[in-house]
Every structure is written in C-alpha cells, then in structure tokens.
Amino acid sequence: DLDGTLIKVDSMEEALRYLLLRKPLRLLYFLFAKLSMGRPAFKWALYSEVDLGPLPYNEELLAWLRAEKSRGRKLLLVSATPQFYVEKIGRRLGDLFDEIIGSTPSENRKSKKKARELVRRFGDKGFDYVGNSTADVAVWKAADIGYNVNPTVAIKTKCALLGCPLPRTMAVFHPDEGVHWLRLPRLYSVWNVF
C-alpha cells in the first residue's frame, strides 16, 4: 500500500493541500465541478494537476522491503492512488518494485477491488500484504500474511467483525511525522456529503 504505509502521509490530502496553497480557485473548481465525475475520475484529474515532489517515506518499511527483495521476493506497489502517480513514486525508488498497480480513471482500486486484483494475479492466500487502514482489511483477509503499519482500534474491530486474522504490526511511526505544512483535517471527507 502507498498512503500511510510506504509514505507517511495521505497523497490525496497532500494533493488537495497543494491546490489550496498554490491554486485555491482551482481547488474550488475541483470540489464543485469534478466531484460529480465519480471518485476514480476525480482522483485522476486531481493528481494530474499537482506535483507533490518527494514525500516522506517510511524508512523502516523500505529497509524491510529491500531485505525481502534481496531474498528474491517479488514486490508490487498496489494503491488506490492513480496509476500514473503511483508509478512516479515507485520510479523514485529504483527497481524496488517489480510491478506497480494503481487506480484507473474508471476504477478506484481500494479495499475489495484491490483484494480481487491481487487474488486474480496470485490466488487466495497467494500473497502477503502491507497496509495501514480499515480499507486494507479486505486485502488482509485474502492475503496469506497481513502486515499493519500503525495499528488502530478501528482496524482490530473491523478484523474481528469480518473474521480476518489480525495483521502483524510493523514499521510504526507517528502519522503526522514528516508533514511540514498546513494540516487540513479530513478535507477529502467532502465525499461523505454525496
């Protein structure tokens, strides 16, 4: 997973913050004109507008991934972030990832859709997965081994409700670590209105 897992921030929050600070009128346009496009198309258009530059990586997780890669393990970076943007972030890490999978303009590959894609490629229980949120519970349920960055009570509760084994804890960091500019709490929650 990318947001809150490989990187210490949520890239969508960062993209919205970028527009607020650099192109506030463009942000208003996006919030009012583009929301009707649906979430996948909205995200694709939003990320097309921004260049976030380097984002704060979870160095502990990166070290673990590099060690796994050196053992011959195939690594995929799978995210609900638009494909072109996930590729951009993945390229910054050289050849760490064998494949990069992101969302398309018509499909937001999050939660169950992400799980279905991984099961289609590797079979049920044919992969391990590192994530950080309740949206990842569906993927952990399909994975052989689940790893959780920054575990929360909400994740434990959702796992219990869905009969998913609790993922292993790894690479814990403070969620705001690495965030150096204006914090916009849940700006993207505007989705809940629709």
C-alpha positions as a Markdown table, in Angstrom:
| # | Residue | x | y | z |
|---|---|---|---|---|
| 1 | Asp | 0.0 | 0.0 | 0.0 |
| 2 | Leu | 1.2 | 3.6 | -0.6 |
| 3 | Asp | -0.7 | 6.2 | 1.5 |
| 4 | Gly | 0.1 | 5.9 | 5.2 |
| 5 | Thr | 2.2 | 2.8 | 4.6 |
| 6 | Leu | 5.1 | 3.3 | 2.1 |
| 7 | Ile | 4.8 | 7.0 | 2.6 |
| 8 | Lys | 3.9 | 8.7 | 5.9 |
| 9 | Val | 1.2 | 10.9 | 4.5 |
| 10 | Asp | -2.0 | 10.5 | 2.5 |
| 11 | Ser | -1.2 | 11.7 | -1.0 |
| 12 | Met | -4.8 | 12.8 | -1.7 |
| 13 | Glu | -4.7 | 15.1 | 1.3 |
| 14 | Glu | -1.3 | 16.4 | 0.1 |
| 15 | Ala | -2.7 | 17.0 | -3.4 |
| 16 | Leu | -5.7 | 18.9 | -2.0 |
| 17 | Arg | -3.4 | 20.9 | 0.3 |
| 18 | Tyr | -1.1 | 21.6 | -2.7 |
| 19 | Leu | -4.1 | 23.1 | -4.6 |
| 20 | Leu | -5.3 | 25.1 | -1.6 |
| 21 | Leu | -1.9 | 26.7 | -1.1 |
| 22 | Arg | -0.9 | 27.2 | -4.7 |
| 23 | Lys | -4.2 | 27.3 | -6.8 |
| 24 | Pro | -7.1 | 27.9 | -4.4 |
| 25 | Leu | -9.5 | 28.8 | -7.2 |
| 26 | Arg | -8.6 | 25.5 | -9.0 |
| 27 | Leu | -9.4 | 23.7 | -5.8 |
| 28 | Leu | -12.8 | 25.2 | -5.6 |
| 29 | Tyr | -13.4 | 24.2 | -9.2 |
| 30 | Phe | -12.3 | 20.6 | -8.4 |
| 31 | Leu | -14.6 | 20.4 | -5.4 |
| 32 | Phe | -17.7 | 21.7 | -7.2 |
| 33 | Ala | -17.2 | 20.7 | -10.8 |
| 34 | Lys | -15.2 | 17.5 | -10.7 |
| 35 | Leu | -16.8 | 15.7 | -7.7 |
| 36 | Ser | -19.7 | 14.7 | -10.0 |
| 37 | Met | -17.2 | 12.7 | -12.1 |
| 38 | Gly | -17.1 | 9.9 | -9.5 |
| 39 | Arg | -14.2 | 9.2 | -7.2 |
| 40 | Pro | -11.8 | 7.5 | -9.6 |
| 41 | Ala | -12.1 | 10.1 | -12.3 |
| 42 | Phe | -11.9 | 12.9 | -9.7 |
| 43 | Lys | -8.7 | 11.5 | -8.3 |
| 44 | Trp | -7.2 | 11.0 | -11.8 |
| 45 | Ala | -8.0 | 14.7 | -12.6 |
| 46 | Leu | -6.7 | 16.0 | -9.2 |
| 47 | Tyr | -3.4 | 14.2 | -9.4 |
| 48 | Ser | -2.9 | 15.5 | -13.0 |
| 49 | Glu | -2.9 | 19.0 | -11.5 |
| 50 | Val | -0.2 | 18.6 | -8.9 |
| 51 | Asp | 3.5 | 17.8 | -8.5 |
| 52 | Leu | 3.9 | 16.8 | -4.9 |
| 53 | Gly | 7.7 | 16.3 | -5.1 |
| 54 | Pro | 9.3 | 13.9 | -2.7 |
| 55 | Leu | 7.1 | 12.6 | 0.0 |
| 56 | Pro | 8.3 | 11.3 | 3.4 |
| 57 | Tyr | 9.0 | 7.6 | 3.1 |
| 58 | Asn | 8.5 | 5.1 | 5.9 |
| 59 | Glu | 12.2 | 4.2 | 6.1 |
| 60 | Glu | 11.7 | 1.2 | 8.4 |
| 61 | Leu | 9.3 | -0.3 | 5.9 |
| 62 | Leu | 11.6 | 0.5 | 3.0 |
| 63 | Ala | 14.5 | -1.3 | 4.7 |
| 64 | Trp | 12.3 | -4.4 | 5.3 |
| 65 | Leu | 11.2 | -4.3 | 1.6 |
| 66 | Arg | 14.7 | -4.0 | 0.4 |
| 67 | Ala | 15.7 | -7.0 | 2.6 |
| 68 | Glu | 12.8 | -9.0 | 1.2 |
| 69 | Lys | 13.7 | -8.1 | -2.4 |
| 70 | Ser | 17.3 | -9.2 | -1.8 |
| 71 | Arg | 15.9 | -12.6 | -0.7 |
| 72 | Gly | 14.4 | -12.9 | -4.2 |
| 73 | Arg | 10.9 | -11.9 | -3.3 |
| 74 | Lys | 8.7 | -10.3 | -5.9 |
| 75 | Leu | 7.4 | -6.9 | -4.7 |
| 76 | Leu | 4.3 | -5.0 | -6.0 |
| 77 | Leu | 3.3 | -1.5 | -5.1 |
| 78 | Val | -0.5 | -1.5 | -5.1 |
| 79 | Ser | -2.5 | 1.6 | -4.3 |
| 80 | Ala | -5.9 | 3.3 | -4.8 |
| 81 | Thr | -3.9 | 6.3 | -6.0 |
| 82 | Pro | -4.0 | 6.9 | -9.8 |
| 83 | Gln | -1.7 | 4.5 | -11.7 |
| 84 | Phe | 0.4 | 7.3 | -13.2 |
| 85 | Tyr | 1.1 | 8.8 | -9.9 |
| 86 | Val | 1.9 | 5.5 | -8.1 |
| 87 | Glu | 4.4 | 4.8 | -11.0 |
| 88 | Lys | 6.0 | 8.2 | -10.4 |
| 89 | Ile | 6.6 | 7.5 | -6.7 |
| 90 | Gly | 7.7 | 3.9 | -7.4 |
| 91 | Arg | 10.3 | 5.0 | -10.0 |
| 92 | Arg | 11.9 | 7.2 | -7.4 |
| 93 | Leu | 12.8 | 4.0 | -5.5 |
| 94 | Gly | 14.6 | 2.5 | -8.5 |
| 95 | Asp | 14.0 | -1.2 | -9.1 |
| 96 | Leu | 12.5 | -2.0 | -5.7 |
| 97 | Phe | 9.1 | -2.9 | -7.2 |
| 98 | Asp | 8.6 | -5.5 | -9.9 |
| 99 | Glu | 5.2 | -4.1 | -10.7 |
| 100 | Ile | 3.1 | -1.1 | -9.8 |
| 101 | Ile | -0.7 | -1.1 | -9.8 |
| 102 | Gly | -2.9 | 1.9 | -9.2 |
| 103 | Ser | -6.4 | 3.1 | -9.9 |
| 104 | Thr | -7.6 | 3.9 | -13.3 |
| 105 | Pro | -10.0 | 6.8 | -14.3 |
| 106 | Ser | -12.9 | 4.3 | -14.1 |
| 107 | Glu | -11.9 | 2.1 | -11.2 |
| 108 | Asn | -10.8 | 3.0 | -7.7 |
| 109 | Arg | -8.7 | 0.0 | -6.7 |
| 110 | Lys | -9.3 | 0.2 | -3.0 |
| 111 | Ser | -10.3 | -2.4 | -0.4 |
| 112 | Lys | -12.3 | -5.2 | -2.1 |
| 113 | Lys | -11.3 | -4.2 | -5.6 |
| 114 | Lys | -7.6 | -4.2 | -4.6 |
| 115 | Ala | -8.1 | -7.6 | -3.0 |
| 116 | Arg | -9.8 | -9.0 | -6.1 |
| 117 | Glu | -7.0 | -7.8 | -8.3 |
| 118 | Leu | -4.3 | -9.5 | -6.1 |
| 119 | Val | -6.3 | -12.7 | -5.8 |
| 120 | Arg | -6.8 | -12.7 | -9.6 |
| 121 | Arg | -3.0 | -12.5 | -10.0 |
| 122 | Phe | -1.8 | -14.7 | -7.2 |
| 123 | Gly | -4.8 | -16.7 | -5.9 |
| 124 | Asp | -6.4 | -16.6 | -2.5 |
| 125 | Lys | -3.7 | -16.6 | 0.2 |
| 126 | Gly | -1.1 | -16.4 | -2.5 |
| 127 | Phe | 0.5 | -13.1 | -1.4 |
| 128 | Asp | 1.4 | -11.1 | 1.7 |
| 129 | Tyr | 0.1 | -7.5 | 2.1 |
| 130 | Val | 1.3 | -4.4 | 4.0 |
| 131 | Gly | -1.3 | -1.8 | 4.7 |
| 132 | Asn | -2.4 | 0.7 | 7.3 |
| 133 | Ser | -6.2 | 1.3 | 7.3 |
| 134 | Thr | -9.6 | -0.3 | 7.7 |
| 135 | Ala | -9.8 | -0.2 | 3.9 |
| 136 | Asp | -7.0 | -2.8 | 3.9 |
| 137 | Val | -8.9 | -5.4 | 6.0 |
| 138 | Ala | -10.4 | -6.9 | 2.8 |
| 139 | Val | -6.9 | -7.3 | 1.4 |
| 140 | Trp | -5.5 | -8.8 | 4.6 |
| 141 | Lys | -8.4 | -11.3 | 4.6 |
| 142 | Ala | -7.4 | -12.5 | 1.2 |
| 143 | Ala | -3.6 | -12.5 | 2.0 |
| 144 | Asp | -1.5 | -15.2 | 3.4 |
| 145 | Ile | 0.1 | -12.8 | 5.9 |
| 146 | Gly | -1.0 | -9.3 | 6.6 |
| 147 | Tyr | 1.2 | -6.6 | 7.9 |
| 148 | Asn | -0.1 | -3.4 | 9.5 |
| 149 | Val | 1.7 | -0.1 | 9.8 |
| 150 | Asn | 0.3 | 2.0 | 12.7 |
| 151 | Pro | -2.4 | -0.3 | 14.0 |
| 152 | Thr | -5.6 | 1.2 | 15.4 |
| 153 | Val | -8.5 | 0.0 | 17.5 |
| 154 | Ala | -10.7 | 0.5 | 14.4 |
| 155 | Ile | -8.6 | -2.0 | 12.4 |
| 156 | Lys | -8.8 | -4.5 | 15.2 |
| 157 | Thr | -12.6 | -4.1 | 15.5 |
| 158 | Lys | -13.1 | -4.4 | 11.7 |
| 159 | Cys | -10.9 | -7.5 | 11.6 |
| 160 | Ala | -12.9 | -9.1 | 14.4 |
| 161 | Leu | -16.2 | -8.3 | 12.7 |
| 162 | Leu | -15.1 | -9.7 | 9.3 |
| 163 | Gly | -13.4 | -12.7 | 10.7 |
| 164 | Cys | -10.0 | -11.6 | 9.5 |
| 165 | Pro | -6.9 | -12.6 | 11.4 |
| 166 | Leu | -5.2 | -9.5 | 13.0 |
| 167 | Pro | -2.3 | -8.4 | 10.8 |
| 168 | Arg | 1.2 | -8.3 | 12.1 |
| 169 | Thr | 2.4 | -4.9 | 13.4 |
| 170 | Met | 5.4 | -3.3 | 11.7 |
| 171 | Ala | 7.0 | 0.0 | 10.9 |
| 172 | Val | 5.1 | 2.1 | 13.4 |
| 173 | Phe | 5.5 | 5.9 | 13.1 |
| 174 | His | 3.6 | 9.0 | 14.2 |
| 175 | Pro | 1.1 | 9.8 | 11.5 |
| 176 | Asp | 2.0 | 13.5 | 11.4 |
| 177 | Glu | 5.7 | 12.8 | 11.3 |
| 178 | Gly | 7.1 | 14.3 | 8.1 |
| 179 | Val | 4.2 | 16.6 | 7.5 |
| 180 | His | 5.7 | 20.1 | 7.3 |
| 181 | Trp | 2.9 | 22.3 | 6.1 |
| 182 | Leu | -0.7 | 23.2 | 6.8 |
| 183 | Arg | -2.7 | 20.3 | 8.1 |
| 184 | Leu | -6.2 | 20.1 | 6.7 |
| 185 | Pro | -8.1 | 17.6 | 8.8 |
| 186 | Arg | -10.3 | 15.4 | 6.6 |
| 187 | Leu | -10.7 | 17.9 | 3.8 |
| 188 | Tyr | -11.3 | 14.9 | 1.5 |
| 189 | Ser | -14.2 | 13.8 | 3.7 |
| 190 | Val | -16.4 | 16.0 | 1.5 |
| 191 | Trp | -17.1 | 12.7 | -0.2 |
| 192 | Asn | -19.3 | 11.8 | 2.8 |
| 193 | Val | -21.7 | 14.6 | 1.7 |
| 194 | Phe | -22.5 | 12.9 | -1.6 |
